[in-house]
Structures are given as structure tokens and as C-alpha cells.
């Protein structure tokens, strides 16, 4: 299960770095189009890999999907909190 959480976290972070406003805060610079596309591919690939890993390693599919969605919301919250931390760090 820890693999699923880590893959989701990587995916959400990559998807957020693909957006100009988030990447500008965390990386403190504008990003080019190639970086955006790479982050999008890595982000969606990581999220897809996390759900495939979960479905292959667990027996109870409905409960596993509920777990996956719960971990996804947790990882979105963690990523948002990290963005706030970096925004405060860059501003000072």
C-alpha cells in the first residue's frame, strides 16, 4: 500500500509542477513547454501506475478503490501544504 501512496504523491506533485502558477512558486522560475509535457506524462503515468498496482495486489476491488481515492485526497492535501510552505519560503 505504501507504493500506491508514494506513486500518487509523485503523480500529484508532477501534475502540479506542470501548471505555471505552482511551478513558479516552487521552482522560482517559469517553465518551458517541454518541461510541462514531461511533467504531465510523468504525473498521469504515476497515477495510472498507482491504481494498476493497487488493483493487481489487492483482492477486494471495491474497498481498494475507496482506499485509493482516500489516499488521493490525502496526497492532494499534502501537495497543497507543501506549496504553501514553498510560497512562504520563497517570499521571505
N, C-alpha and C positions, 0 to 999 in steps of 0.2 A: 504494500500500500504506500510505502514511503516513496517508491519510484514514481507512482502516479502523482503524488503531491509535488515532487521535485519537477517532473516534466510539465505539470500545469503551471508552476511558478515560472519556469523558464519561458514557457509559451506566452503567458500574460505579460511578462517583462519585455519580451521581444516585440509583441504586438503594441505595447505602449511606446517602445522606442521607435516604432515605425511612424508615429504621429509627431509632427513638428513641435507642437507645444510641449509634449512630455520630454522629447529628446533634447530640446533646447534647454530645459531646466536641469536635467540630469547630466548631460554631456557638456553643457555650457557652450554649444555651438550649433549652427544649422547643419542639417544632414543632407546629403545628396540623394538622388533618386535611386541609385544602385543600392545604397545602404538601406533605404526604405523597403525596397523589394526583397532584399535578403532577409531583413527582419520579419517581414510579413510571411515569407516562406518558412522561416525557422519557427515562428510563432504558431502558425496553423499546423505545421508538421508536428511540433511538440505536443500541441493539444490533441491532435489526432492519435499520436503515438500513446499518449496517456490513456485515452479511452480504449484503444485497442488492447493495451497491456492489461487494463482492468478487466475487460471482457474475457480475455484469454486466461487470466489467473484466478478468477473468482467463479464460483458455481451459481450463486443466486444473482441472476442478472438484474431483476428489478431493484433489489436493495443496493446492488453495486452501482446502478445508475444514480440512485438517490445519494449515495456516498460521493460519487464523482461530482455531482452538482454542488453538494455541500462543501467539498474541498475547493471547487472552483470559486465559490463565493468567498471563501476564506483567503484564497490566493489573490483575488481581486482586491480585497481589503488590505492585505499586506503590501501589495504593489502600490496602492494609493498612499498608504502611510509612508512608504519609502520615498515616494515622490515628494511628499510634504517635507520629509526630513532633508532631502537634497535641495529643495527650493529654499528652505531656511538656511542651509549651509552655504549655498551659493550667494544668497542675498547679504550675508554678513561677512 
